[in-house]
Amino acid sequence: MVGKRDATPAPFHPRVRYHRPAHTQPRRAGTIAWRFDTPLLKCTQYFLFTRNRPDRAAIMEEWIADAIAGPLRTEKQSDGRIRHWIWVEAAQRYLRVVLLEDGETVHNAFFDRGFRKE
């Protein structure tokens, strides 16, 4: 019958926004905890903002977690931030992850075109 609602239950709650992931909801400034698929990592507002860029959207959260857990190379910047690099086989590129001074808060993550393995 036209206009009758199907008897099967809806796969989602009608009042919940499913088109916008929870990590893109507006937040207060500062460092927040962000739920990745596997671990719970802290990140900055800047990181959440740059994740929406087309070139950064392809970066998987698992790659970021792998770069933090077992980097190919690590450097400390003059401002205290820590850089980690990892080779991502699926993308055939090097991924650079920049952490804040605490060593666990993700500030930036991008494919590094200028990285040379030495």
Kinemage of the C-alpha trace (Angstrom):
@kinemage 1
@onewidth
@group {chain A} dominant
@subgroup {mainchain}
@vectorlist {calphas} color= white
{ca met a 1} P 0.000 0.000 0.000
{ca val a 2} L 1.215 3.444 -0.813
{ca gly a 3} L 1.843 5.704 2.173
{ca lys a 4} L 2.055 2.856 4.680
{ca arg a 5} L 5.286 2.549 6.574
{ca asp a 6} L 7.258 -0.641 6.110
{ca ala a 7} L 7.046 -2.999 9.078
{ca thr a 8} L 10.830 -3.527 9.220
{ca pro a 9} L 12.619 -1.335 11.753
{ca ala a 10} L 14.816 1.482 10.532
{ca pro a 11} L 18.570 0.743 10.640
{ca phe a 12} L 19.223 4.054 12.367
{ca his a 13} L 17.637 6.345 14.886
{ca pro a 14} L 15.698 9.149 13.137
{ca arg a 15} L 16.978 11.896 15.461
{ca val a 16} L 20.689 11.099 15.079
{ca arg a 17} L 22.750 12.812 12.388
{ca tyr a 18} L 24.338 10.033 10.376
{ca his a 19} L 25.523 12.203 7.509
{ca arg a 20} L 28.071 14.015 9.685
{ca pro a 21} L 30.578 11.946 11.695
{ca ala a 22} L 30.918 12.778 15.360
{ca his a 23} L 34.538 13.905 14.966
{ca thr a 24} L 33.474 16.727 12.599
{ca gln a 25} L 30.929 18.205 14.988
{ca pro a 26} L 31.811 21.711 16.218
{ca arg a 27} L 33.977 21.552 19.325
{ca arg a 28} L 35.613 23.932 21.744
{ca ala a 29} L 39.108 25.124 20.940
{ca gly a 30} L 42.071 23.188 22.292
{ca thr a 31} L 43.042 19.567 22.446
{ca ile a 32} L 40.316 16.958 22.422
{ca ala a 33} L 40.129 13.189 22.347
{ca trp a 34} L 39.024 11.780 19.031
{ca arg a 35} L 37.793 8.222 18.555
{ca phe a 36} L 39.544 6.573 15.632
{ca asp a 37} L 38.422 3.156 14.423
{ca thr a 38} L 40.891 1.340 16.672
{ca pro a 39} L 42.688 3.460 19.281
{ca leu a 40} L 41.646 6.545 21.172
{ca leu a 41} L 44.047 9.331 20.167
{ca lys a 42} L 44.184 12.965 21.153
{ca cys a 43} L 44.319 15.603 18.426
{ca thr a 44} L 44.164 19.354 17.946
{ca gln a 45} L 41.399 21.404 16.384
{ca tyr a 46} L 43.790 22.182 13.523
{ca phe a 47} L 44.089 18.473 12.756
{ca leu a 48} L 40.310 18.056 12.697
{ca phe a 49} L 40.012 21.055 10.367
{ca thr a 50} L 42.658 19.816 7.914
{ca arg a 51} L 41.142 16.304 7.784
{ca asn a 52} L 38.386 17.776 5.599
{ca arg a 53} L 40.815 18.695 2.808
{ca pro a 54} L 40.668 16.349 -0.211
{ca asp a 55} L 44.362 15.474 -0.072
{ca arg a 56} L 44.147 14.616 3.645
{ca ala a 57} L 40.867 12.684 3.511
{ca ala a 58} L 42.653 9.671 2.002
{ca ile a 59} L 44.856 9.250 5.088
{ca met a 60} L 43.605 6.344 7.167
{ca glu a 61} L 43.535 6.565 10.945
{ca glu a 62} L 45.328 3.218 11.215
{ca trp a 63} L 48.293 4.681 9.333
{ca ile a 64} L 48.518 7.537 11.822
{ca ala a 65} L 48.417 5.106 14.743
{ca asp a 66} L 51.104 2.971 13.075
{ca ala a 67} L 53.324 6.023 12.576
{ca ile a 68} L 53.066 6.873 16.266
{ca ala a 69} L 53.640 3.301 17.435
{ca gly a 70} L 56.540 2.368 15.134
{ca pro a 71} L 57.995 5.216 13.090
{ca leu a 72} L 60.576 4.721 10.377
{ca arg a 73} L 62.293 7.931 11.470
{ca thr a 74} L 61.714 10.476 14.251
{ca glu a 75} L 62.855 14.110 14.537
{ca lys a 76} L 62.245 16.786 17.123
{ca gln a 77} L 61.467 20.269 15.814
{ca ser a 78} L 62.883 23.440 17.355
{ca asp a 79} L 59.467 24.279 18.815
{ca gly a 80} L 59.318 20.912 20.620
{ca arg a 81} L 56.941 19.139 18.248
{ca ile a 82} L 57.841 15.631 17.165
{ca arg a 83} L 57.792 14.351 13.574
{ca his a 84} L 57.238 10.677 12.757
{ca trp a 85} L 57.489 9.120 9.297
{ca ile a 86} L 56.194 5.794 8.067
{ca trp a 87} L 56.031 4.130 4.658
{ca val a 88} L 52.440 3.424 3.637
{ca glu a 89} L 52.429 0.501 1.224
{ca ala a 90} L 48.809 0.978 0.138
{ca ala a 91} L 49.441 4.593 -0.903
{ca gln a 92} L 53.064 4.067 -2.012
{ca arg a 93} L 54.057 7.221 -0.112
{ca tyr a 94} L 55.684 8.371 3.087
{ca leu a 95} L 53.331 9.694 5.740
{ca arg a 96} L 54.508 12.386 8.165
{ca val a 97} L 52.686 12.711 11.472
{ca val a 98} L 53.450 15.744 13.640
{ca leu a 99} L 52.792 15.382 17.366
{ca leu a 100} L 52.740 18.057 20.051
{ca glu a 101} L 55.383 18.194 22.783
{ca asp a 102} L 53.533 15.602 24.874
{ca gly a 103} L 54.248 12.950 22.218
{ca glu a 104} L 50.665 11.732 21.903
{ca thr a 105} L 48.530 14.615 20.579
{ca val a 106} L 48.284 14.584 16.768
{ca his a 107} L 48.704 18.063 15.276
{ca asn a 108} L 49.175 17.262 11.579
{ca ala a 109} L 49.365 14.290 9.206
{ca phe a 110} L 50.151 14.410 5.506
{ca phe a 111} L 51.949 12.586 2.707
{ca asp a 112} L 55.495 13.943 2.610
{ca arg a 113} L 56.717 14.335 -0.973
{ca gly a 114} L 60.143 15.609 0.104
{ca phe a 115} L 61.084 12.794 2.497
{ca arg a 116} L 64.322 10.989 1.674
{ca lys a 117} L 65.228 7.801 3.492
{ca glu a 118} L 68.790 8.218 4.752
